[in-house]
Amino acid sequence: MSEHQRRKIILRLVFALVVLVLVFGGAELALRRSGLGINTGDITYTDRFLYNPVGKGDYKWDEYITLGVHVYPLSPREYNLDQPVRPKPPGVTRVVCLGDSSTIGAEVRRDQPYPQVLQRILPQCWPDRKIEVLNFGRHGYTSYQGRLLMEQTWDLVRPDVLVFYFGANDMTIAPFREDKDWVKIPRWSLRLHQFLYTRSVLYRMLRNINLNYVSRRISLAVGKRREPDVRMRVTVPDFFANRDALRDRIVAAGGFQIPIVSAGVTHFKVVPMTCYLDYAAGPDEVDEVALFSGEYRAGRLPFADFVHPNAYGHQLLARAIVEQLARRWGPPRCNLGAVFAADAARP
C-alpha cells in the first residue's frame, strides 16, 4: 500500500469519527434540551418497543438498571444499623435479619421494623444470653443480593440465627439480564455502562429499547412466531437455591435459619409472593400469609401498602420469630403478651 493510500484511509477514518461525534453529540444535546426522561422503576413493559415510558421531566433513577446486582457495604448509611458491624465478640448470640425494604423498614419509623423490635424484646425474654440483632435489609434487594452479601461478609458477621425474608423484588421483571448474570459482566464493561447511563441521556434512551420485542416483531414479519423472552430478576428455582445455600451454611456453622414466607395484598386478600405460590410453609418457618390473613379479615391491617408491613405487622413478625426461637432456645423467661404490649405502646 502506498503512502498516498494510507493517508486517504486515515482521512476517511477521521472523517467518519468526526461525523459520529457530531451526530451523537447533536442527538445528546437535543435530548437534553427537550427535557425528556425515562420513568424507570414503576413499570417495565415486555410487549412494547420501550421498556419504560418516556416523558418530560427528570428521569427516575433505578439502581438495578444502573448498577446491576450491587451489594452495599455494611454501614449505618446503607442499612438500618446503629453502628458499623464489628467482628462478633465471644459469648454473643448474633441474630441477622436478611431482607429487602420490608426488613429495613419502608413506610415505618426507624425503630419499628421487626429486627429493631427483636433487639428490644429478646434480651428481656432470654436474659442469660447476650443477644445482638442486626438489620441487613435494604431497599431493592433480591435473595441473590442477600446471598452475595452474606457470602462476602460471613467471616465478619458469623450469625447464629439467620432470618430470611425476600420475595417482592425477586419476581420483578429484569430488562437486561437476571441477577446471577450481572456478576458475569467484566468489571470494566459494567463501570463503562454505569458511567454512560448516569451521564448520557442518549445512552439511557438506547438502553431503553426493548431489543427482544424488536426481534420478535421482525420474526413475525418474516413469518416466524416467537414467544416473548420475559426474564425475572431471580427465577423461582434460583430463589430457593439462594435460600437453601444460606441455610446449609448456617446449619454447618451450628446455627439455624428462620425463613419468612412473604406475602402481599391483592383484591383485598393476603396472598403469597409469586415465588411461594406453590409452596407450603414448614413448621420451622414464619408463614406471613397465614399470620396476616386473619388480622386482615378482622380489620386489623398489618400492611402499610400492598407489600410492606406497617408497625403492627412488624410486631406480628417479631412475635412469630420469637416463637420460632423458643422452639430452639427453650421457653422465654418473660410474659410475651405483656412485653409486646409494652413495646407496641412506645411513643
Summary of the structure (lengths in Angstrom):
residues: 347
radius of gyration: 25.0
end to end distance: 84.5
largest distance: 94.2
contacts: 1017
relative contact order: 0.13
helix: 46%
strand: 15%
